[in-house]
Amino acid sequence: MADKSCKLLEGKKASDFVASMDTFIFDCDGVLWNEGGPLNGAVEVLQELRKLGKRIFFVTNNSSKSRAAYLKKFEKFGIEASEEEIYCTSYAVAYYLKEILKFDKKVFTIGTTGMVEELDALNIPHTGSGPDQSSGGYNMQEWTSFTLDPEVGAVVCGFDEHFSFHKLIKAASYLAKESCLFIATNCDDRFPFSSNDIVVPGTGCLVISVETAARRKAEVMGKPERVIFDCMNSRHTIDPSKTCMIGDRLDTDILFGNNCGLKSVLVLTGISSLADVKNLETSGKADDENSIPDFLYAQYRSTTITIEIYKQGV
């Protein structure tokens, strides 16, 4: 049995909790919206928090879009946001390379235009995005008929709908050189999707493929690692003790919040469920305790600033 468990906050206690926080960090997919659009009540909750003068940030492991593209999505869904409030892993990669590592070489990119746009914004040269042309079939000569670019000093793996065996060969070949950096945007195994019949694999499936072929582990930018929080903290003064992380995944959002010393809140609108929390609390494994949220949100309530927070099992 874990020492930590979700606490029950309701009524005035819930209002007092909100009042005690300066900053709220929201995940996006499965928290603010799903594939059908914004989740019921999410927009109103954000509006109410802003009325109270709370700072809001949006942190997503999704690397498919740049901050500019995400801003358009926020506007489409009627969610107030600024580019400075949005932290996606495509931006975190570019920021980390440029500002932290002072990287001055080229990046071999497994990713989408979102990643490319963020690299371009910081003047980091790269190999681009899109499909690698192949005739198909088993053709070892075609697979290996390329020359490694000596300017490449890093392989970055993010979500890529054009991920291919050819890209895998190139990535592993660059990474055979020990000095080549290996960075991943995130390791999520699945995308949030409302269907019980369809599974949409996440970026983590691609990262594991490259790690296996390269016989190396990637340095991960996204949640649950601290890198993206440190990126935020370098640009904004954030007091962890007065900051709340709200997400739908125990193994990324909640673990991230706990790793960074934040209060953590799980909403039941995405990946993880109440049963998942119960399993963590009763597993007896010390590592599982880090993924237990401080609170659970059963649903958004837009009539008051408080969102009803339910203790597990209540």
Backbone bond lengths (Angstrom), bond angles and torsions (degrees), N, CA, C in turn:
res aa  C-N    CA-C-N  psi(-1)  N-CA   C-N-CA  omega(-1)  CA-C   N-CA-C  phi
1 M - - - 1.466 - - 1.528 109.51 -
2 A 1.325 115.85 129.57 1.463 120.10 -178.93 1.523 110.93 -73.06
3 D 1.332 115.74 150.30 1.461 120.51 176.73 1.525 111.19 -72.04
4 K 1.333 115.94 -29.82 1.458 120.72 -177.46 1.519 110.94 -93.35
5 S 1.324 116.63 141.99 1.457 121.39 173.90 1.522 108.72 -145.18
6 C 1.332 116.01 160.47 1.464 120.65 178.88 1.526 110.04 -67.90
7 K 1.298 116.04 139.34 1.459 120.73 -179.02 1.524 110.29 -99.09
8 L 1.296 115.20 149.66 1.457 121.16 178.38 1.523 110.03 -89.98
9 L 1.323 116.90 122.90 1.465 122.58 173.77 1.519 108.11 -124.08
10 E 1.298 116.44 129.77 1.462 119.68 177.90 1.515 109.25 -151.88
11 G 1.323 114.92 156.64 1.451 120.14 177.88 1.512 112.56 59.04
12 K 1.327 115.90 -129.96 1.461 121.68 -176.58 1.522 111.49 -63.86
13 K 1.332 117.18 -34.50 1.463 119.74 179.76 1.528 110.66 -62.19
14 A 1.330 116.07 -39.42 1.462 119.98 178.29 1.521 110.73 -66.86
15 S 1.335 116.34 -41.73 1.466 120.38 177.73 1.521 110.90 -62.93
16 D 1.327 116.12 -39.73 1.464 120.45 178.89 1.522 110.91 -64.70
17 F 1.336 115.99 -36.61 1.464 119.58 178.43 1.519 110.46 -63.80
18 V 1.323 116.53 -47.36 1.462 120.56 178.76 1.525 110.00 -60.00
19 A 1.327 116.35 -41.93 1.467 120.67 -179.42 1.523 111.80 -64.25
20 S 1.330 117.06 -28.66 1.468 120.67 -177.63 1.524 113.19 -79.53
21 M 1.332 116.60 -11.35 1.460 121.32 -179.33 1.528 110.61 -97.28
22 D 1.323 116.14 139.78 1.469 121.24 175.18 1.526 111.58 -94.69
23 T 1.341 115.43 -32.53 1.462 120.92 -169.37 1.522 110.28 -134.47
24 F 1.330 115.65 138.61 1.461 121.96 175.52 1.526 108.77 -122.20
25 I 1.327 115.78 127.75 1.461 121.95 178.11 1.525 107.90 -109.74
26 F 1.320 116.31 123.00 1.461 121.68 -178.34 1.522 111.05 -109.80
27 D 1.321 116.40 133.85 1.458 120.87 161.62 1.531 106.44 -70.58
28 C 1.324 117.48 168.26 1.476 120.07 -176.03 1.527 112.55 -110.66
29 D 1.338 117.75 -70.13 1.463 121.41 -178.31 1.528 110.09 -61.83
30 G 1.323 116.71 124.09 1.451 120.76 179.38 1.513 113.73 84.82
31 V 1.331 117.08 -3.75 1.468 121.63 179.61 1.526 110.33 -120.93
32 L 1.322 116.25 -52.61 1.465 120.88 177.55 1.520 111.71 -96.56
33 W 1.320 116.32 -31.52 1.459 120.59 -179.27 1.523 110.18 -152.62
34 N 1.331 114.94 166.49 1.455 122.23 167.72 1.521 107.33 -131.78
35 E 1.335 116.55 -167.70 1.464 118.36 -174.96 1.525 112.63 -63.81
36 G 1.337 117.50 -15.89 1.458 120.76 -179.80 1.511 114.83 -91.43
37 G 1.329 117.01 -8.63 1.459 120.34 -178.61 1.514 111.36 128.95
38 P 1.339 117.70 -167.88 1.469 120.76 -178.14 1.522 111.29 -65.50
39 L 1.325 116.25 143.87 1.455 121.07 179.10 1.526 110.20 -75.96
40 N 1.305 115.58 144.35 1.459 121.59 -176.85 1.529 111.39 -57.98
41 G 1.327 116.64 122.52 1.451 121.96 176.82 1.509 115.14 93.80
42 A 1.332 118.41 -17.33 1.463 120.80 -175.47 1.528 111.75 -64.66
43 V 1.323 116.76 -43.72 1.467 120.61 -178.93 1.520 110.47 -61.51
44 E 1.333 116.55 -42.44 1.460 120.83 -178.41 1.527 111.49 -65.66
45 V 1.316 116.63 -38.73 1.466 120.01 178.85 1.524 110.60 -62.52
46 L 1.317 116.77 -43.94 1.465 120.76 178.02 1.527 110.70 -61.47
47 Q 1.317 116.22 -42.13 1.467 120.04 179.00 1.524 111.01 -61.79
48 E 1.317 116.53 -41.83 1.459 120.84 -178.22 1.525 111.57 -67.73
49 L 1.330 115.95 -38.00 1.465 119.54 177.46 1.525 110.81 -64.61
50 R 1.318 116.67 -40.07 1.473 120.12 178.37 1.533 110.66 -65.50
51 K 1.324 116.47 -37.89 1.465 119.44 178.18 1.525 111.27 -60.80
52 L 1.320 115.80 -30.67 1.464 120.94 178.74 1.526 112.30 -83.12
53 G 1.322 116.18 0.72 1.457 119.96 178.05 1.511 114.37 81.57
54 K 1.321 117.15 17.69 1.460 120.19 -179.91 1.528 110.36 -79.36
55 R 1.321 115.57 143.31 1.463 120.01 173.22 1.520 108.43 -81.42
56 I 1.326 115.06 141.96 1.459 120.47 -178.31 1.523 109.33 -128.79
57 F 1.332 114.58 135.32 1.457 121.49 173.14 1.521 108.62 -129.36
58 F 1.325 114.78 155.51 1.457 121.36 179.40 1.524 108.12 -122.09
59 V 1.323 116.33 120.10 1.461 121.38 -177.07 1.519 108.70 -122.62
60 T 1.320 116.53 118.08 1.456 120.62 -178.33 1.518 111.24 -128.30
61 N 1.321 115.68 141.25 1.462 121.26 175.50 1.521 112.05 -78.56
62 N 1.305 117.08 -10.96 1.462 121.40 -178.83 1.533 109.63 -68.39
63 S 1.326 116.05 120.36 1.469 121.19 -177.54 1.518 112.69 -101.32
64 S 1.327 117.57 6.46 1.465 120.44 -173.18 1.521 113.29 -73.07
65 K 1.339 116.76 -17.69 1.461 120.31 -177.70 1.521 111.17 -126.07
66 S 1.324 115.44 155.43 1.462 121.67 170.76 1.523 108.18 -83.95
67 R 1.329 116.53 172.07 1.465 119.55 177.12 1.531 110.75 -62.35
68 A 1.322 116.46 -38.82 1.465 119.97 179.59 1.525 111.05 -62.65
69 A 1.332 116.45 -40.54 1.462 120.53 178.64 1.525 110.86 -68.95
70 Y 1.326 116.51 -38.45 1.464 119.45 176.70 1.522 111.17 -63.42
71 L 1.316 116.37 -38.31 1.461 119.85 179.97 1.524 110.59 -59.67
72 K 1.320 117.09 -39.16 1.464 120.92 177.23 1.529 110.94 -64.00
73 K 1.341 116.07 -36.62 1.465 119.51 178.80 1.526 110.46 -68.03
74 F 1.328 116.53 -41.23 1.461 120.13 176.18 1.526 110.50 -58.89
75 E 1.320 116.10 -45.32 1.466 120.70 -179.59 1.527 110.85 -63.16
76 K 1.316 116.72 -40.17 1.464 121.63 179.00 1.522 111.34 -60.16
77 F 1.328 116.07 -37.57 1.461 120.94 -178.19 1.531 113.06 -89.72
78 G 1.335 116.53 3.87 1.452 119.68 178.02 1.512 114.07 73.14
79 I 1.334 116.58 27.94 1.461 121.95 -179.74 1.520 109.16 -104.06
80 E 1.320 116.57 121.77 1.460 121.07 177.87 1.526 109.79 -67.38
81 A 1.326 116.48 130.34 1.464 121.19 179.45 1.517 108.74 -165.05
82 S 1.321 115.50 159.18 1.460 121.78 172.59 1.522 107.78 -125.79
83 E 1.316 116.36 159.43 1.463 120.24 -179.45 1.524 111.41 -59.91
84 E 1.327 117.00 -32.55 1.464 121.66 -179.86 1.522 112.22 -67.44
85 E 1.328 117.02 -19.39 1.466 120.82 -179.37 1.522 112.53 -91.77
86 I 1.328 117.34 -8.55 1.464 121.57 -174.00 1.525 110.41 -101.56
87 Y 1.326 115.69 125.23 1.463 121.22 177.76 1.526 108.81 -126.99
88 C 1.332 115.03 100.30 1.455 121.41 175.94 1.527 108.25 -103.99
89 T 1.321 116.78 161.10 1.464 119.42 -175.19 1.523 112.79 -69.70
90 S 1.324 117.91 -24.28 1.465 119.28 176.20 1.526 110.10 -63.72
91 Y 1.337 116.57 -39.45 1.463 120.46 176.34 1.526 110.85 -71.46
92 A 1.327 117.28 -40.33 1.468 121.01 -179.35 1.522 111.12 -59.40
93 V 1.332 116.88 -39.37 1.466 120.89 178.00 1.522 110.51 -60.74
94 A 1.333 116.31 -50.51 1.464 120.62 -178.04 1.526 110.97 -62.71
95 Y 1.320 116.38 -44.30 1.467 121.06 -179.83 1.523 110.45 -62.45
96 Y 1.312 116.71 -45.15 1.467 121.56 -178.26 1.525 111.04 -61.88
97 L 1.324 116.35 -45.22 1.465 120.20 179.68 1.524 111.43 -63.23
98 K 1.328 116.14 -47.44 1.467 120.85 -172.79 1.523 112.87 -78.08
99 E 1.320 116.49 -49.65 1.464 120.60 -170.28 1.523 113.56 -90.29
100 I 1.305 117.53 -31.98 1.469 120.38 -177.19 1.523 111.47 -94.28
101 L 1.331 116.62 -51.02 1.466 120.38 -176.72 1.522 113.48 -88.40
102 K 1.334 117.56 -13.91 1.471 122.05 -175.90 1.531 110.28 55.13
103 F 1.316 115.08 42.46 1.463 123.38 -176.92 1.525 110.10 -65.11
104 D 1.343 116.88 134.50 1.467 120.30 -177.11 1.527 112.65 -131.32
105 K 1.333 116.65 24.23 1.464 120.32 178.38 1.529 110.02 -116.15
106 K 1.320 116.00 -163.37 1.464 121.69 -179.11 1.525 109.85 -101.63
107 V 1.339 115.48 151.34 1.462 121.83 179.23 1.525 110.19 -106.82
108 F 1.341 116.24 130.48 1.461 120.23 167.50 1.522 106.10 -85.58
109 T 1.321 116.19 117.51 1.457 120.84 -171.40 1.519 112.86 -104.60
110 I 1.319 115.56 127.95 1.456 123.26 163.41 1.521 104.05 -109.01
111 G 1.329 116.48 101.92 1.458 118.91 -173.08 1.514 111.84 178.33
112 T 1.311 114.66 -171.59 1.462 121.77 -176.73 1.524 110.71 -108.02
113 T 1.325 115.34 -175.63 1.464 120.04 178.83 1.527 111.82 -62.49
114 G 1.341 116.96 -26.83 1.459 119.88 178.65 1.512 112.13 -60.39
115 M 1.316 116.42 -43.82 1.460 120.62 178.01 1.525 110.65 -66.39
116 V 1.318 115.90 -43.28 1.460 121.30 -179.50 1.530 110.72 -60.81
117 E 1.323 117.04 -42.01 1.469 120.86 -179.81 1.522 111.60 -62.52
118 E 1.325 117.24 -39.58 1.469 119.84 179.44 1.525 111.38 -70.82
119 L 1.320 117.80 -36.86 1.467 120.61 175.56 1.524 110.19 -65.38
120 D 1.334 116.16 -42.10 1.470 120.31 178.21 1.527 111.23 -60.87
121 A 1.327 116.04 -39.58 1.467 120.56 -177.03 1.524 112.00 -61.68
122 L 1.329 116.86 -27.83 1.464 121.02 179.15 1.529 111.78 -107.24
123 N 1.341 115.21 16.05 1.470 121.82 175.31 1.526 113.16 57.70
124 I 1.324 115.64 41.89 1.464 121.18 176.10 1.527 108.24 -100.65
125 P 1.330 118.87 116.74 1.467 120.61 179.76 1.527 111.53 -66.03
126 H 1.325 116.41 149.68 1.465 120.73 -175.33 1.521 109.63 -154.84
127 T 1.328 115.42 175.00 1.464 120.97 -177.08 1.521 112.93 -95.18
128 G 1.333 117.75 -0.41 1.453 120.36 175.71 1.515 113.79 90.99
129 S 1.332 115.00 -175.02 1.464 121.60 -179.96 1.519 109.14 -129.68
130 G 1.334 115.79 175.42 1.455 120.14 179.95 1.511 112.05 106.93
131 P 1.339 117.26 178.41 1.466 120.91 -175.59 1.523 113.16 -74.60
132 D 1.312 115.32 148.08 1.462 122.58 168.26 1.520 106.55 -91.22
133 Q 1.312 116.67 122.07 1.458 119.66 -176.37 1.528 111.31 -69.69
134 S 1.331 115.32 135.63 1.465 120.90 179.08 1.517 108.58 -149.01
135 S 1.307 116.10 147.16 1.462 120.72 179.70 1.518 111.64 -79.12
136 G 1.340 116.23 -11.61 1.457 120.86 -179.96 1.517 112.09 86.48
137 G 1.318 115.35 166.94 1.453 120.09 -179.87 1.524 112.55 80.29
138 Y 1.307 114.46 177.95 1.468 121.09 -179.60 1.518 108.20 -84.08
139 N 1.329 116.35 109.11 1.461 120.81 -176.92 1.522 108.69 -144.87
140 M 1.329 115.77 86.36 1.459 121.26 -176.70 1.521 111.95 -60.40
141 Q 1.317 117.25 -37.08 1.464 120.39 -179.28 1.525 110.66 -64.46
142 E 1.335 116.40 -43.28 1.466 119.52 179.03 1.527 110.65 -66.82
143 W 1.324 117.41 -41.49 1.461 121.21 -178.15 1.523 112.03 -59.68
144 T 1.330 115.45 -34.16 1.470 119.68 -172.84 1.525 113.40 -105.41
145 S 1.317 117.03 8.86 1.470 119.76 -177.63 1.530 110.70 -90.23
146 F 1.312 116.23 62.52 1.459 121.05 175.62 1.521 108.13 -144.49
147 T 1.311 115.15 160.17 1.462 121.15 179.05 1.519 109.08 -110.57
148 L 1.304 116.37 130.07 1.460 120.38 178.42 1.526 109.88 -66.53
149 D 1.312 116.10 132.87 1.463 121.90 179.08 1.526 108.98 -78.64
150 P 1.329 118.19 116.60 1.470 120.28 -177.72 1.527 113.54 -65.55
151 E 1.341 116.91 -15.25 1.463 120.23 179.72 1.529 112.90 -79.94
152 V 1.332 116.85 -15.59 1.468 120.18 -178.69 1.523 110.10 -71.60
153 G 1.337 114.73 125.12 1.460 119.86 179.65 1.512 113.28 -123.78
154 A 1.335 116.41 4.08 1.466 120.00 179.55 1.521 110.07 -157.08
155 V 1.321 115.60 145.30 1.459 122.84 170.02 1.520 107.00 -112.04
156 V 1.330 116.22 124.98 1.463 121.18 177.64 1.521 108.32 -116.15
157 C 1.320 116.09 125.21 1.466 121.36 -178.90 1.520 110.24 -113.64
158 G 1.328 115.12 117.85 1.456 121.95 174.37 1.515 109.07 -128.25
159 F 1.322 116.68 -167.28 1.458 118.83 177.23 1.521 109.67 -66.23
160 D 1.329 116.13 136.39 1.461 121.19 -178.16 1.518 108.53 -151.46
161 E 1.333 116.24 107.82 1.462 119.62 178.97 1.518 112.10 -68.47
162 H 1.348 116.42 -12.23 1.466 121.06 177.72 1.533 111.80 -103.26
163 F 1.320 116.98 19.00 1.466 120.72 177.19 1.525 108.81 -55.90
164 S 1.330 115.56 134.96 1.461 119.82 -174.24 1.520 110.85 -145.66
165 F 1.320 114.79 167.85 1.459 120.25 177.18 1.526 110.06 -63.59
166 H 1.321 116.43 -35.31 1.461 120.98 179.57 1.526 110.54 -64.21
167 K 1.328 117.06 -43.60 1.468 120.27 177.11 1.523 110.80 -64.35
168 L 1.320 116.26 -37.27 1.463 120.70 178.93 1.522 110.85 -63.04
169 I 1.320 116.99 -41.63 1.466 121.35 177.49 1.524 110.40 -61.28
170 K 1.315 116.61 -46.40 1.468 120.05 -179.13 1.530 111.40 -63.55
171 A 1.328 116.35 -45.45 1.463 119.92 -179.10 1.521 110.92 -60.56
172 A 1.324 116.92 -47.69 1.464 120.78 -179.31 1.521 111.25 -63.86
173 S 1.320 116.74 -34.86 1.470 120.71 -179.84 1.522 111.03 -68.67
174 Y 1.323 117.36 -42.82 1.471 119.78 175.96 1.524 110.74 -63.48
175 L 1.317 116.09 -39.56 1.463 120.51 -176.32 1.522 113.28 -76.53
176 A 1.335 116.68 -8.89 1.466 119.27 174.33 1.525 110.61 -65.21
177 K 1.326 115.05 -21.59 1.461 120.39 175.30 1.525 108.01 -85.80
178 E 1.308 116.44 119.54 1.462 121.48 -172.53 1.524 113.31 -59.39
179 S 1.316 116.92 -30.68 1.469 120.38 -177.40 1.523 113.07 -75.74
180 C 1.329 117.40 -12.00 1.468 121.28 -179.87 1.528 109.61 -75.41
181 L 1.319 117.01 125.14 1.462 121.68 179.66 1.525 110.36 -71.84
182 F 1.326 115.94 147.81 1.461 121.46 178.38 1.527 107.78 -127.21
183 I 1.329 115.57 109.76 1.462 121.75 -175.24 1.526 109.68 -124.85
184 A 1.327 115.91 136.79 1.464 121.90 176.14 1.519 109.35 -118.87
185 T 1.313 116.09 145.00 1.463 119.21 178.17 1.520 110.91 -70.14
186 N 1.329 116.80 -44.44 1.466 121.49 -178.40 1.521 109.45 -166.71
187 C 1.322 115.81 170.42 1.467 120.61 -178.84 1.525 112.07 -124.60
188 D 1.331 118.09 27.41 1.468 120.83 177.64 1.526 109.71 -60.25
189 D 1.323 116.62 132.83 1.462 119.10 -177.79 1.524 113.11 -81.50
190 R 1.341 117.02 -25.88 1.463 120.41 -178.64 1.526 110.75 -143.44
191 F 1.331 114.83 155.18 1.459 121.18 169.22 1.527 108.76 -88.58
192 P 1.340 117.92 144.69 1.468 119.65 174.13 1.526 109.75 -61.18
193 F 1.330 116.57 131.27 1.462 120.90 179.65 1.515 107.61 -151.92
194 S 1.326 116.83 134.68 1.460 120.91 -170.03 1.525 114.00 -76.11
195 S 1.314 118.67 -16.01 1.459 120.88 -178.17 1.526 111.30 -75.38
196 N 1.330 115.86 139.50 1.464 120.58 175.61 1.519 111.78 -83.76
197 D 1.328 116.57 -11.14 1.461 120.73 -175.22 1.525 113.48 -100.58
198 I 1.330 117.14 -24.95 1.456 121.49 -174.22 1.524 110.54 -109.21
199 V 1.331 116.16 132.49 1.464 122.68 175.39 1.522 108.14 -110.46
200 V 1.337 116.90 128.63 1.463 122.01 177.75 1.530 107.94 -109.15
201 P 1.338 117.48 104.46 1.468 120.31 -177.63 1.524 111.86 -61.32
202 G 1.333 115.71 145.20 1.451 121.36 -179.40 1.513 112.92 -98.04
203 T 1.320 115.50 -176.71 1.466 122.47 -177.00 1.516 112.34 -60.26
204 G 1.332 116.80 -30.99 1.459 119.92 -179.39 1.514 113.24 -56.52
205 C 1.325 117.05 -30.02 1.470 120.74 178.65 1.527 110.86 -65.83
206 L 1.334 116.50 -36.69 1.463 120.79 178.02 1.523 110.32 -73.35
207 V 1.333 115.89 -41.45 1.467 120.38 -178.81 1.521 110.80 -60.93
208 I 1.328 116.68 -43.80 1.462 120.18 -179.91 1.523 110.76 -62.28
209 S 1.319 117.16 -37.19 1.470 120.42 178.00 1.522 111.05 -61.15
210 V 1.340 116.17 -46.07 1.465 120.01 -179.92 1.526 110.34 -67.88
211 E 1.323 117.17 -41.73 1.468 120.15 178.43 1.518 111.11 -59.45
212 T 1.326 116.64 -41.35 1.462 120.90 -179.49 1.518 111.01 -65.45
213 A 1.327 116.29 -46.24 1.466 120.12 -178.91 1.523 111.75 -68.19
214 A 1.327 116.65 -37.53 1.469 121.07 -176.78 1.524 112.82 -84.52
215 R 1.339 115.78 -15.19 1.469 121.22 -175.50 1.524 110.88 57.16
216 R 1.332 113.95 39.60 1.463 121.86 179.02 1.522 109.76 -142.62
217 K 1.316 116.36 155.49 1.456 121.93 176.18 1.527 109.58 -99.31
218 A 1.315 115.92 139.36 1.464 120.98 179.23 1.523 110.93 -82.05
219 E 1.319 115.60 151.25 1.463 121.34 169.42 1.523 106.66 -87.04
220 V 1.317 117.25 121.21 1.462 122.12 -170.91 1.527 111.06 -96.71
221 M 1.328 116.08 130.88 1.463 122.40 -178.47 1.525 112.81 -85.90
222 G 1.314 117.22 -35.97 1.456 121.08 -170.77 1.514 114.38 -85.53
223 K 1.326 114.64 -176.22 1.458 121.60 177.66 1.534 109.98 -62.32
224 P 1.320 119.74 140.90 1.469 127.71 13.70 1.528 115.06 -92.63
225 E 1.346 117.61 7.25 1.467 119.15 -179.22 1.532 110.08 -71.41
226 R 1.322 116.10 161.56 1.468 122.04 -174.64 1.525 113.66 -82.89
227 V 1.317 118.75 -12.05 1.465 121.29 -169.02 1.523 112.00 -54.17
228 I 1.317 117.33 -46.79 1.465 119.92 -175.90 1.535 110.77 -68.83
229 F 1.330 117.31 -31.47 1.468 120.04 174.97 1.523 110.72 -69.07
230 D 1.326 116.71 -41.76 1.464 120.23 178.08 1.525 110.75 -63.02
231 C 1.331 115.77 -34.55 1.466 121.15 175.51 1.527 109.97 -62.09
232 M 1.321 116.79 -45.69 1.466 121.77 177.52 1.525 110.79 -62.48
233 N 1.323 115.37 -45.47 1.460 120.75 -174.47 1.521 112.32 -67.51
234 S 1.327 116.72 -24.56 1.461 120.03 178.38 1.527 111.66 -73.08
235 R 1.328 116.26 -19.33 1.462 120.88 -178.26 1.526 112.82 -109.66
236 H 1.303 116.92 -17.11 1.463 121.81 -178.93 1.531 107.66 -137.63
237 T 1.305 116.07 146.58 1.460 119.84 175.84 1.521 108.56 -84.34
238 I 1.327 116.34 109.55 1.457 121.51 -176.09 1.523 109.34 -118.76
239 D 1.315 116.22 123.49 1.461 122.05 176.12 1.526 107.92 -92.87
240 P 1.343 118.09 107.37 1.469 120.01 -177.22 1.524 113.83 -54.86
241 S 1.329 117.01 -34.61 1.464 120.34 -176.97 1.525 112.30 -69.42
242 K 1.340 116.86 -15.05 1.459 121.02 179.86 1.528 111.25 -120.32
243 T 1.337 114.56 28.03 1.464 120.44 -177.79 1.520 109.71 -125.53
244 C 1.323 116.34 138.35 1.463 122.59 -177.62 1.523 110.26 -120.25
245 M 1.333 116.66 128.93 1.462 123.16 176.04 1.520 109.03 -99.76
246 I 1.339 116.49 126.49 1.460 121.91 -179.50 1.525 108.97 -117.74
247 G 1.333 116.71 121.52 1.456 120.09 -177.68 1.512 112.58 -151.37
248 D 1.335 115.51 176.72 1.463 121.09 -177.27 1.523 113.20 -113.43
249 R 1.346 116.72 0.51 1.470 119.71 -178.28 1.522 109.71 -123.38
250 L 1.322 115.16 129.09 1.460 120.17 178.60 1.519 111.97 -69.68
251 D 1.331 116.78 -39.89 1.468 120.62 -172.36 1.523 113.45 -82.19
252 T 1.327 117.87 -8.09 1.468 120.39 176.71 1.528 110.66 -122.13
253 D 1.324 117.12 -67.48 1.467 121.51 -174.67 1.529 112.58 -62.79
254 I 1.319 116.18 -52.36 1.466 120.37 -175.78 1.519 110.66 -70.25
255 L 1.313 117.20 -43.32 1.465 120.23 177.55 1.524 110.45 -62.36
256 F 1.327 116.85 -38.66 1.467 121.93 176.06 1.526 110.68 -59.96
257 G 1.323 116.29 -49.55 1.455 120.16 179.56 1.512 111.80 -58.21
258 N 1.320 116.29 -45.34 1.461 120.09 -179.80 1.523 111.78 -68.56
259 N 1.336 117.40 -37.32 1.471 120.87 177.73 1.526 111.87 -62.46
260 C 1.332 115.74 -31.33 1.467 120.95 -176.97 1.522 112.97 -94.78
261 G 1.332 116.81 3.86 1.456 120.20 178.56 1.510 114.01 76.07
262 L 1.335 117.76 24.04 1.461 122.77 -179.47 1.525 110.25 -95.60
263 K 1.322 117.55 163.05 1.449 120.98 165.61 1.524 106.95 -73.47
264 S 1.322 117.25 142.99 1.463 120.19 -175.38 1.522 110.80 -124.93
265 V 1.338 114.39 138.04 1.463 121.47 -177.18 1.522 109.15 -132.94
266 L 1.326 116.11 129.26 1.460 121.59 177.49 1.518 110.13 -101.61
267 V 1.343 116.63 127.98 1.464 120.94 170.92 1.520 108.04 -98.89
268 L 1.319 115.63 146.56 1.464 120.74 -175.02 1.522 111.11 -97.17
269 T 1.332 116.20 41.52 1.464 121.41 -175.91 1.527 112.42 -114.38
270 G 1.337 116.89 6.11 1.460 119.50 -176.14 1.514 112.99 -136.98
271 I 1.320 116.49 -120.50 1.457 122.25 -170.97 1.529 113.46 -77.27
272 S 1.325 117.77 -56.60 1.468 121.55 -171.11 1.527 111.85 -83.93
273 S 1.335 115.08 153.89 1.460 121.65 -176.31 1.521 111.03 -123.30
274 L 1.319 115.34 173.17 1.455 121.44 176.22 1.523 110.57 -61.14
275 A 1.336 116.20 -38.40 1.467 120.36 178.63 1.524 111.18 -62.27
276 D 1.331 116.75 -36.02 1.467 120.34 178.20 1.528 110.84 -62.74
277 V 1.330 116.36 -40.27 1.466 120.36 178.63 1.522 109.95 -64.77
278 K 1.324 116.69 -44.67 1.462 120.88 179.23 1.526 110.78 -59.47
279 N 1.319 115.86 -40.69 1.469 119.56 179.46 1.520 111.40 -61.92
280 L 1.330 116.63 -39.37 1.463 120.19 178.49 1.523 110.98 -66.34
281 E 1.323 116.02 -40.82 1.467 119.96 -177.09 1.519 112.56 -68.53
282 T 1.319 116.58 -24.76 1.465 119.74 -177.00 1.522 113.17 -108.35
283 S 1.329 117.79 3.32 1.467 120.32 -175.09 1.520 113.20 -70.39
284 G 1.331 116.34 -29.67 1.457 119.48 -177.34 1.508 113.86 79.52
285 K 1.336 117.34 2.86 1.462 121.40 -179.98 1.524 109.56 -94.43
286 A 1.324 115.48 129.45 1.466 120.22 -177.05 1.525 111.77 -60.68
287 D 1.341 117.31 -39.09 1.465 120.65 -177.99 1.526 112.14 -64.11
288 D 1.330 116.94 -31.27 1.462 120.15 -178.12 1.523 112.37 -65.79
289 E 1.318 116.80 -26.79 1.462 120.24 -177.40 1.523 111.89 -61.82
290 N 1.338 116.89 -30.11 1.465 120.43 -179.78 1.521 112.62 -68.06
291 S 1.332 116.95 -16.57 1.468 120.59 -179.29 1.523 112.79 -101.69
292 I 1.318 117.41 6.08 1.463 120.89 178.41 1.528 109.18 -84.39
293 P 1.333 118.02 126.78 1.471 119.96 -179.32 1.523 111.48 -75.14
294 D 1.323 115.76 155.46 1.461 120.00 172.68 1.524 110.60 -69.55
295 F 1.346 115.37 -36.56 1.459 120.15 -176.21 1.521 110.26 -140.41
296 L 1.338 114.72 161.08 1.459 122.71 172.33 1.523 109.04 -119.38
297 Y 1.328 116.56 137.05 1.470 121.63 170.96 1.519 106.10 -103.11
298 A 1.314 117.09 120.55 1.457 118.83 177.26 1.519 110.43 -76.71
299 Q 1.333 116.24 -38.91 1.461 120.72 178.85 1.516 108.92 -164.33
300 Y 1.320 115.96 160.83 1.457 120.20 175.72 1.522 109.62 -77.40
301 R 1.314 115.33 141.32 1.464 121.31 173.77 1.515 107.70 -124.35
302 S 1.328 117.24 119.92 1.457 120.60 -175.30 1.527 113.05 -96.40
303 T 1.334 118.25 -3.13 1.460 119.86 -176.43 1.523 112.55 -78.01
304 T 1.322 117.66 -25.42 1.461 122.07 177.13 1.512 108.26 -135.84
305 I 1.338 115.41 169.09 1.452 118.30 179.06 1.516 111.17 -67.38
306 T 1.327 117.47 -28.14 1.459 118.72 -179.36 1.517 109.27 -76.11
307 I 1.304 114.04 138.97 1.452 121.07 171.08 1.513 104.40 -102.34
308 E 1.318 119.28 130.12 1.453 119.33 -176.35 1.516 109.59 -61.15
309 I 1.318 114.57 128.84 1.455 121.58 -178.13 1.518 107.83 -116.66
310 Y 1.310 116.71 123.06 1.448 121.16 -175.70 1.521 110.99 -111.55
311 K 1.316 115.23 134.89 1.454 120.00 173.69 1.519 107.75 -71.54
312 Q 1.315 117.10 147.41 1.454 120.43 178.32 1.529 109.90 -55.88
313 G 1.323 114.51 135.87 1.446 119.86 176.70 1.512 114.78 84.97
314 V 1.336 118.45 -9.16 1.466 120.13 -178.52 1.525 109.39 -84.79
